[in-house]
Amino acid sequence: MSDSYQKLLENNKAWAEWRVRDNPNYFKHLAELQNPEFLWIGCSDSRVPANEITGTEPGEIFVHRNIANMVVHTDLNMLSVLQYSLEVLQVKHVIVCGHYGCGGVRYAMDNKDHGMVNKWLCNIKEVYAKHATELSQIADQEKRANRLVELNVMEQVRNLAKTSLVQKAWKKRGIKIHGWAYGLENGRITDLNVMMGEINDLDPVFRFED
Ligand code: CO
């Protein structure tokens, strides 16, 4: 009787063998070249795997995930991923993908003390506070949470735009940043149509001079 984690290693062996059967040079090619067009900033939620839900293969998406797909300007991890993907990998699109039914967003909406994670959730609470008038008009808690999921994604897209990293990439080669929301119940991604592709899409006070 094997432990559940051992199943992962067995699966991996079978997968690697299948890949090589299909294409003997599969891993050789992949190892030599990392050339993704996309940076994905998504939620850590196990039900939202970037490659699987977008029908992409290893090598196609550079991925950063955290609780509730946040872009926090003091997060060295996120900033390092952003810099590497924009300046070295030269991705063309950055996608912030939230998901309906997000636990992080739901936690941020209650008034309970969740301990250390309060500090992270506070960033989502800020989004709630900014849109409190709109959100307070939605009586149904689930619908309100799902609207906050959308508003949070939009806010994180704007947070990306506020970084000098994105602004430099805009000036150099016109990258695009997108906001999406994934539905756990139907597997569909909704484009929230908040694409930002140039400095003029951003409030003037956040624009850096050359
Ligand atoms: Co989530």
Boltz pocket constraint, residues with backbone or C-beta under 6 A from the ligand:
constraints:
  - pocket:
      binder: B
      contacts: [[A, 43], [A, 44], [A, 45], [A, 66], [A, 67], [A, 68], [A, 99], [A, 101], [A, 102], [A, 103], [A, 104], [A, 105]]
      max_distance: 6.0
